[in-house]
Amino acid sequence: MTDIKLDEQTEPADEPNGAPIAAAIPVEGGIAEHMRTYLQRVRGGDMGSLPAIVGLVVLSVFFWAVHPSFGSLGNFANLTQQAASSIFIAMGLVFVLLLGEIDLAAGTAAGVCAAVMARMSVGYGWGWPASIAAAMVTGIVIGFITGWLCAKIRIPSFVVTLALFLAFQGVVLYIVNNGKGTHGNLSITDNFINGLDNGQMANWAGWLVVAILVIGYAAVKVQGAMARAKAGLLAEPYSLVAIKVGALAAFSVLAVYLLNKNRATNREPTIVNQGGKLVRVTPPPLDGVPWVIPLVLAFFVITTFVLTRTRYSRHVYAVGGNTEAARRAGIPVDRIRISVFVINSFLASIGGILLASQVRSVDQNEGGGNVLLLAVGAAVIGGTSLFGGKGRTFDAIVGGLVVAVIANGMSDLVQGNNSAAVQYIVTGAVLMLAAAIDALARRRAGSSGLG
């Protein structure tokens, strides 16, 4: 049988197979026609992140209504910082889930990377560039080993990552209890590392991020529309492009304006004794955009480009849609499988760094507990399919915010000994609902000809 070769001029794929791609491309007509087409896709089961976005809004309004402090400026910033580590681990899991695989060791792998960084920084006196680089290289090595075992030895990813989940907990224990420096709990003293999840940008830098984000997004949308029009293809009307850019600009400006306000809870001056003199000291303001926001945005742009504008993305979606068909089409399936695990563990290493930065330390349980469950929940709740072939890194961001809102809101709503129990129950219920929506959407898409 003659091998079928992929046409390298094929449009970048947002979905795993031809029908959803066709449904997603621009259609002829104005905004009204685009809205009708979008509603038809939603009714046909192609909902994307819409359920997660609706859930995020509903949950936020509910928690704000029952507990007004939920909507405070301080809590607004805290939500982004709390969600950052889960978002990064979830962004990596999106690549794995696109192939219909799973990585049960993503959380503990993040813990290993964080422990390596902390040991190098605290015990051996490495600076932050070398310490962070060591953590990232550790993540890449972990991903390569995992992918190689799955692709070359043919061990199911569930079995491989379950074994590594257990093993990595032992690795974390070994690292924090051995080597130079303190043992048991490694308190990180490097200001740069601690500031990654806790630090704030200067006010002017926040506005610079807004300018870059809006101008960049507008340039991409306009260039895409012009390129399609020049090629004789249907493109989004410029009026719709203007609405999308305007909505992004309005949201970004409002967010930065609010985050640049002083959200410190203690603003009253105090009298302190300095060198025998009583001095009136005003607490420093707590304002500015948290550093994790541009960090998440930067990796979101990079991963979105990889999954939508490259030949590699077409191979990933093809393997996730039908592995055997992809192999017969000449796609190096094993290399693709290894590569997604490498990307997954690399992003997990950044999630581990942010986990350590958030609490300014690494202990024996780093990356354990519910870290993995929240990350998987973030990816699935955001709209990534557990069945493979469907997902975006945007799903990880929306799902990560949903998970953070649930944890944050429930901690205020339910006090006492049962607060953690209720939080787990609610998060599990939301994850189950997301999985059910995914399964029903795939069934409906199949019956409507979109899947």
Disulfide bonds with the S-S distance in Angstrom:
none
